Amino acid sequence: MKALFNSKKLENQIDQFLDAVSQGLIVFVSGIKSYFDEDKSDFEHYLKEIGKLEAEADKLRRQIENDL
């Protein structure tokens, strides 16, 4: 029974990790657009958002590695 719980937990962690990566890609594309549009304030906003998403993804990656 514990293996089933760990499997579901791991599955959820992987889903969260992939969500963070997907969101990061969307924010990255938006940041590139604002960079080329020379919109400095939006670019800085997206840059901070990418940093947050990267930190979240790194945390999830470490949790997944430890659980494996």
TITIMAR-615383 format. One record per residue: residue number from 1; x, y, z of N, C-alpha, C in turn. Coordinates in pm, 1 decimal. Example, Ala and Ser with C-alpha at 12.3 -4.5 7.8 and 13.67 -1.06 7.14 Angstrom:
i=1, nX=1319.0, nY=-569.0, nZ=780.0, caX=1230.0, caY=-450.0, caZ=780.0, cX=1320.0, cY=-330.0, cZ=780.0
i=2, nX=1285.0, nY=-225.0, nZ=708.0, caX=1367.0, caY=-106.0, caZ=714.0, cX=1290.0, cY=3.0, cZ=787.0
end
This chain:
i=1, nX=82.5, nY=-119.1, nZ=0.0, caX=0.0, caY=0.0, caZ=0.0, cX=87.1, cY=125.8, cZ=0.0
i=2, nX=199.6, nY=121.5, nZ=72.1, caX=288.5, caY=236.6, caZ=77.9, cX=347.6, cY=266.0, cZ=-60.4
i=3, nX=376.6, nY=161.2, nZ=-136.9, caX=432.2, caY=181.4, caZ=-271.2, cX=332.1, cY=255.0, cZ=-360.2
i=4, nX=203.2, nY=225.3, nZ=-344.4, caX=100.1, caY=293.4, caZ=-421.9, cX=94.0, cY=441.1, cZ=-383.9
i=5, nX=102.1, nY=471.5, nZ=-256.2, caX=100.5, caY=609.9, caZ=-210.1, cX=221.8, cY=684.7, cZ=-264.2
i=6, nX=339.9, nY=622.1, nZ=-255.1, caX=461.5, caY=685.4, caZ=-305.0, cX=454.5, cY=707.0, cZ=-455.4
i=7, nX=390.8, nY=613.8, nZ=-525.3, caX=376.4, caY=625.2, caZ=-669.8, cX=288.0, cY=744.6, cZ=-705.5
i=8, nX=176.9, nY=759.9, nZ=-635.8, caX=86.8, caY=872.5, caZ=-660.2, cX=154.3, cY=1004.9, cZ=-623.5
i=9, nX=225.9, nY=1005.6, nZ=-511.4, caX=296.8, caY=1125.1, caZ=-468.3, cX=400.5, cY=1165.0, cZ=-573.1
i=10, nX=475.1, nY=1068.2, nZ=-622.2, caX=576.8, caY=1093.8, caZ=-723.4, cX=512.5, cY=1144.0, cZ=-853.2
i=11, nX=401.5, nY=1083.3, nZ=-889.5, caX=329.1, caY=1125.8, caZ=-1009.4, cX=284.2, cY=1272.3, cZ=-996.8
i=12, nX=232.8, nY=1308.5, nZ=-880.7, caX=189.5, caY=1446.6, caZ=-857.3, cX=307.3, cY=1543.8, cZ=-861.6
i=13, nX=419.0, nY=1503.3, nZ=-803.7, caX=538.1, caY=1588.8, caZ=-805.9, cX=587.7, cY=1610.1, cZ=-949.3
i=14, nX=586.8, nY=1505.5, nZ=-1027.4, caX=630.5, caY=1516.8, caZ=-1167.3, cX=535.7, cY=1607.3, cZ=-1244.4
i=15, nX=405.5, nY=1594.4, nZ=-1220.9, caX=307.5, caY=1682.6, caZ=-1285.4, cX=331.8, cY=1828.8, cZ=-1247.6
i=16, nX=358.4, nY=1854.4, nZ=-1120.3, caX=386.0, caY=1990.7, caZ=-1075.6, cX=514.0, cY=2044.1, cZ=-1140.1
i=17, nX=614.9, nY=1959.0, nZ=-1150.1, caX=740.8, caY=1999.0, caZ=-1212.8, cX=717.5, cY=2035.9, cZ=-1359.3
i=18, nX=645.3, nY=1951.2, nZ=-1430.5, caX=619.0, caY=1978.6, caZ=-1572.6, cX=533.3, cY=2103.4, cZ=-1590.3
i=19, nX=440.1, nY=2127.4, nZ=-1498.3, caX=360.8, caY=2250.7, caZ=-1502.0, cX=450.1, cY=2373.9, cZ=-1485.0
i=20, nX=543.9, nY=2365.7, nZ=-1392.0, caX=635.5, caY=2478.2, caZ=-1369.0, cX=722.0, cY=2503.0, cZ=-1492.5
i=21, nX=767.3, nY=2396.2, nZ=-1556.4, caX=847.8, caY=2410.6, caZ=-1678.3, cX=764.0, cY=2472.2, cZ=-1789.9
i=22, nX=641.4, nY=2425.9, nZ=-1805.4, caX=552.7, caY=2480.8, caZ=-1908.8, cX=523.5, cY=2628.4, cZ=-1884.9
i=23, nX=494.7, nY=2663.5, nZ=-1761.5, caX=469.6, caY=2804.2, caZ=-1728.6, cX=594.3, cY=2888.2, cZ=-1753.9
i=24, nX=709.8, nY=2831.2, nZ=-1721.6, caX=835.2, caY=2901.2, caZ=-1746.0, cX=856.7, cY=2929.2, cZ=-1892.8
i=25, nX=821.8, nY=2835.2, nZ=-1976.9, caX=835.9, caY=2853.7, caZ=-2121.5, cX=743.2, cY=2964.5, cZ=-2170.8
i=26, nX=621.6, nY=2967.0, nZ=-2121.8, caX=526.2, caY=3071.6, caZ=-2161.1, cX=577.3, cY=3209.4, cZ=-2118.4
i=27, nX=626.4, nY=3217.9, nZ=-1995.6, caX=678.9, caY=3345.6, caZ=-1945.3, cX=804.2, cY=3385.2, cZ=-2023.2
i=28, nX=888.0, nY=3287.0, nZ=-2056.3, caX=1009.1, caY=3314.3, caZ=-2133.4, cX=974.9, cY=3375.8, cZ=-2269.2
i=29, nX=879.3, nY=3317.4, nZ=-2338.8, caX=838.4, caY=3369.4, caZ=-2470.2, cX=783.8, cY=3511.2, cZ=-2456.2
i=30, nX=703.5, nY=3534.2, nZ=-2353.6, caX=651.2, caY=3668.9, caZ=-2330.2, cX=764.0, cY=3767.1, cZ=-2300.3
i=31, nX=862.8, nY=3721.2, nZ=-2224.8, caX=977.5, caY=3805.3, caZ=-2194.0, cX=1058.1, cY=3840.5, cZ=-2317.3
i=32, nX=1076.1, nY=3744.6, nZ=-2405.7, caX=1149.1, caY=3769.5, caZ=-2531.1, cX=1073.4, cY=3872.1, cZ=-2615.6
i=33, nX=941.1, nY=3857.4, nZ=-2622.4, caX=861.1, caY=3954.1, caZ=-2698.7, cX=875.4, cY=4095.0, cZ=-2642.1
i=34, nX=868.7, nY=4106.2, nZ=-2509.3, caX=881.1, caY=4239.2, caZ=-2449.7, cX=1022.0, cY=4294.3, cZ=-2466.6
i=35, nX=1121.0, nY=4207.4, nZ=-2468.7, caX=1258.8, caY=4252.1, caZ=-2492.8, cX=1271.2, cY=4313.5, cZ=-2632.1
i=36, nX=1218.8, nY=4243.4, nZ=-2731.8, caX=1227.9, caY=4293.5, caZ=-2869.2, cX=1139.7, cY=4416.6, cZ=-2892.2
i=37, nX=1033.2, nY=4427.6, nZ=-2812.3, caX=947.2, caY=4546.9, caZ=-2819.6, cX=1005.2, cY=4662.4, cZ=-2738.0
i=38, nX=1118.8, nY=4636.8, nZ=-2674.6, caX=1187.9, caY=4735.6, caZ=-2590.4, cX=1100.0, cY=4785.0, cZ=-2475.3
i=39, nX=1019.4, nY=4695.4, nZ=-2421.5, caX=934.5, caY=4725.1, caZ=-2305.9, cX=1008.5, cY=4677.7, cZ=-2180.6
i=40, nX=1089.2, nY=4765.3, nZ=-2126.4, caX=1179.6, caY=4729.4, caZ=-2017.4, cX=1106.0, cY=4685.5, cZ=-1891.3
i=41, nX=997.3, nY=4751.5, nZ=-1856.1, caX=927.2, caY=4716.1, caZ=-1731.5, cX=864.6, cY=4576.7, cZ=-1740.9
i=42, nX=801.1, nY=4546.0, nZ=-1854.0, caX=745.2, caY=4411.1, caZ=-1871.1, cX=855.8, cY=4306.5, cZ=-1873.3
i=43, nX=965.6, nY=4339.0, nZ=-1941.3, caX=1077.3, caY=4244.4, caZ=-1949.1, cX=1129.8, cY=4212.6, cZ=-1809.1
i=44, nX=1147.1, nY=4314.6, nZ=-1726.1, caX=1195.4, caY=4293.0, caZ=-1589.4, cX=1096.2, cY=4210.5, cZ=-1508.2
i=45, nX=967.1, nY=4234.8, nZ=-1530.5, caX=863.5, caY=4155.6, caZ=-1462.6, cX=875.6, cY=4008.2, cZ=-1501.6
i=46, nX=887.4, nY=3982.4, nZ=-1631.6, caX=898.9, caY=3843.8, caZ=-1678.6, cX=1027.7, cY=3778.9, cZ=-1629.8
i=47, nX=1133.4, nY=3855.5, nZ=-1621.5, caX=1260.6, caY=3804.0, caZ=-1573.1, cX=1248.4, cY=3757.2, cZ=-1427.7
i=48, nX=1181.5, nY=3836.3, nZ=-1344.7, caX=1159.3, caY=3797.9, caZ=-1204.9, cX=1070.2, cY=3674.4, cZ=-1196.4
i=49, nX=968.4, nY=3670.3, nZ=-1279.8, caX=875.7, caY=3556.7, caZ=-1279.8, cX=947.9, cY=3428.0, cZ=-1319.8
i=50, nX=1035.4, nY=3437.2, nZ=-1418.0, caX=1112.8, caY=3319.7, caZ=-1459.8, cX=1200.6, cY=3271.6, cZ=-1345.0
i=51, nX=1259.2, nY=3365.1, nZ=-1271.6, caX=1341.1, caY=3327.4, caZ=-1156.6, cX=1261.7, cY=3250.4, cZ=-1052.1
i=52, nX=1139.9, nY=3295.5, nZ=-1025.4, caX=1053.9, caY=3226.3, caZ=-928.8, cX=1017.4, cY=3086.1, cZ=-977.4
i=53, nX=981.2, nY=3077.1, nZ=-1105.6, caX=943.1, caY=2947.0, caZ=-1160.9, cX=1061.6, cY=2851.5, cZ=-1164.6
i=54, nX=1179.1, nY=2904.1, nZ=-1193.9, caX=1298.7, caY=2819.5, caZ=-1196.0, cX=1328.9, cY=2766.3, cZ=-1056.0
i=55, nX=1316.5, nY=2850.9, nZ=-955.1, caX=1340.1, caY=2807.7, caZ=-817.2, cX=1239.6, cY=2699.6, cZ=-777.2
i=56, nX=1114.0, nY=2719.0, nZ=-816.0, caX=1010.5, caY=2619.3, caZ=-784.7, cX=1040.0, cY=2486.8, cZ=-855.0
i=57, nX=1078.4, nY=2493.4, nZ=-982.5, caX=1109.4, caY=2371.8, caZ=-1058.2, cX=1231.5, cY=2301.1, cZ=-999.7
i=58, nX=1332.5, nY=2377.2, nZ=-958.1, caX=1451.0, caY=2316.6, caZ=-896.7, cX=1416.0, cY=2243.9, cZ=-767.3
i=59, nX=1330.8, nY=2306.5, nZ=-686.7, caX=1287.6, caY=2245.5, caZ=-561.4, cX=1213.6, cY=2114.1, cZ=-588.5
i=60, nX=1122.9, nY=2117.1, nZ=-685.7, caX=1047.0, caY=1996.5, caZ=-720.2, cX=1139.3, cY=1887.6, cZ=-776.1
i=61, nX=1237.4, nY=1927.9, nZ=-857.0, caX=1330.4, caY=1830.9, caZ=-914.5, cX=1408.3, cY=1760.3, cZ=-803.3
i=62, nX=1454.2, nY=1837.2, nZ=-705.5, caX=1527.7, caY=1776.8, caZ=-593.7, cX=1439.1, cY=1680.9, cZ=-513.3
i=63, nX=1313.8, nY=1719.3, nZ=-492.8, caX=1221.1, caY=1631.8, caZ=-420.8, cX=1199.4, cY=1501.5, cZ=-496.6
i=64, nX=1183.6, nY=1512.7, nZ=-627.6, caX=1162.2, caY=1393.3, caZ=-710.1, cX=1284.9, cY=1304.2, cZ=-704.8
i=65, nX=1403.4, nY=1363.7, nZ=-718.9, caX=1526.3, caY=1283.4, caZ=-713.1, cX=1541.3, cY=1213.5, cZ=-578.8
i=66, nX=1508.8, nY=1282.9, nZ=-470.2, caX=1519.1, caY=1221.6, caZ=-338.2, cX=1419.1, cY=1108.4, cZ=-319.9
i=67, nX=1301.4, nY=1122.4, nZ=-376.2, caX=1198.7, caY=1018.7, caZ=-362.6, cX=1229.9, cY=895.5, cZ=-447.7
i=68, nX=1305.9, nY=916.5, nZ=-554.0, caX=1343.6, caY=801.8, caZ=-637.6, cX=1454.8, cY=725.0, cZ=-569.6
end
